[in-house]
Amino acid sequence: MPDEDVPRADRRSPVGKPVIRGDPDITGQTPAEAVQFDPDDPDSVALAADTVARFATNSVGDDDHVYVLRGAAACAALVRGVGSYKTAAERTDGAATVSFIRKWARVHDLPRSVRLHVARGDIAPTAAKHIARLAGEARFHLAWAVLDADLTVREVRAIASTVDDDTPIEQALRAHGVEPGHLDVDLSLDAYCELRRQAALEGRPPGAVIADALAAYAPDRYD
């Protein structure tokens, strides 16, 4: 049985649905404007195949995070629609390889909290590819390290490879100068004073008080 108190490290929303791409507050696109791919609709699967082919051969949109997320969505929907990575690659007439489709389909399957940072440009799509190689909590640890430690894509790739070789994510991060769990935050003066007051009264460090407050949130409320 999965632990319901632990945030899921994979996608909850249906494959191909533009949950983030269709949020105007993030991308400027409405749900009606964002391309949606339905793996159960042959015409939509054909559109996904065409989108993947163009995505694989066009580097113009590499810095357009919404464009990249659309390509990743097309990869995921195409695979789901045709049943295998090999058949998906064949549907692109050789434009995309099995490896290419697998990498970007995994990006589409990242949890919403991580995909949001990709859409906003906080995490480079090329870094997201390596984050998506990992499973479970390691995905979150590496994604948040990108934000907090300003990791380069090269560093993200190296850390992901180390974890793939069975090194614990915490150890891999520390080897690259990242202290897991460390975060600098700015609080309002009132919140800061209350945090310090509560921590002093309980005889605990401020981080423990913050952790307890976060525990009151339902972890899957947003994913």
Secondary structure in CASP SS format (residue, H / E / C, confidence):
PFRMAT SS
TARGET T0000
AUTHOR 0000-0000-0000
METHOD secondary structure of the structure
MODEL  1
M C 1.00
P C 1.00
D C 1.00
E C 1.00
D C 1.00
V C 1.00
P C 1.00
R C 1.00
A C 1.00
D C 1.00
R C 1.00
R C 1.00
S C 1.00
P C 1.00
V C 1.00
G C 1.00
K C 1.00
P C 1.00
V C 1.00
I C 1.00
R C 1.00
G C 1.00
D C 1.00
P H 1.00
D H 1.00
I H 1.00
T H 1.00
G C 1.00
Q C 1.00
T C 1.00
P C 1.00
A C 1.00
E C 1.00
A C 1.00
V C 1.00
Q C 1.00
F C 1.00
D C 1.00
P C 1.00
D C 1.00
D C 1.00
P H 1.00
D H 1.00
S H 1.00
V H 1.00
A H 1.00
L H 1.00
A H 1.00
A H 1.00
D H 1.00
T H 1.00
V H 1.00
A H 1.00
R H 1.00
F H 1.00
A H 1.00
T H 1.00
N C 1.00
S C 1.00
V C 1.00
G C 1.00
D C 1.00
D C 1.00
D C 1.00
H H 1.00
V H 1.00
Y H 1.00
V H 1.00
L H 1.00
R H 1.00
G H 1.00
A H 1.00
A H 1.00
A H 1.00
C H 1.00
A H 1.00
A H 1.00
L H 1.00
V H 1.00
R H 1.00
G H 1.00
V H 1.00
G C 1.00
S C 1.00
Y H 1.00
K H 1.00
T H 1.00
A H 1.00
A H 1.00
E H 1.00
R H 1.00
T C 1.00
D C 1.00
G C 1.00
A C 1.00
A C 1.00
T C 1.00
V H 1.00
S H 1.00
F H 1.00
I H 1.00
R H 1.00
K H 1.00
W H 1.00
A H 1.00
R H 1.00
V H 1.00
H H 1.00
D C 1.00
L C 1.00
P C 1.00
R H 1.00
S H 1.00
V H 1.00
R H 1.00
L H 1.00
H H 1.00
V H 1.00
A H 1.00
R C 1.00
G C 1.00
D C 1.00
I C 1.00
A C 1.00
P H 1.00
T H 1.00
A H 1.00
A H 1.00
K H 1.00
H H 1.00
I H 1.00
A C 1.00
R C 1.00
L C 1.00
A C 1.00
G C 1.00
E H 1.00
A H 1.00
R H 1.00
F H 1.00
H H 1.00
L H 1.00
A H 1.00
W H 1.00
A H 1.00
V H 1.00
L H 1.00
D H 1.00
A H 1.00
D C 1.00
L C 1.00
T C 1.00
V H 1.00
R H 1.00
E H 1.00
V H 1.00
R H 1.00
A H 1.00
I H 1.00
A H 1.00
S H 1.00
T H 1.00
V H 1.00
D H 1.00
D C 1.00
D C 1.00
T C 1.00
P C 1.00
I H 1.00
E H 1.00
Q H 1.00
A H 1.00
L H 1.00
R H 1.00
A C 1.00
H C 1.00
G C 1.00
V C 1.00
E C 1.00
P C 1.00
G C 1.00
H C 1.00
L C 1.00
D C 1.00
V C 1.00
D C 1.00
L C 1.00
S C 1.00
L H 1.00
D H 1.00
A H 1.00
Y H 1.00
C H 1.00
E H 1.00
L H 1.00
R H 1.00
R H 1.00
Q H 1.00
A H 1.00
A H 1.00
L H 1.00
E H 1.00
G C 1.00
R C 1.00
P C 1.00
P H 1.00
G H 1.00
A H 1.00
V H 1.00
I H 1.00
A H 1.00
D H 1.00
A H 1.00
L H 1.00
A H 1.00
A C 1.00
Y C 1.00
A C 1.00
P C 1.00
D C 1.00
R C 1.00
Y C 1.00
D C 1.00
END
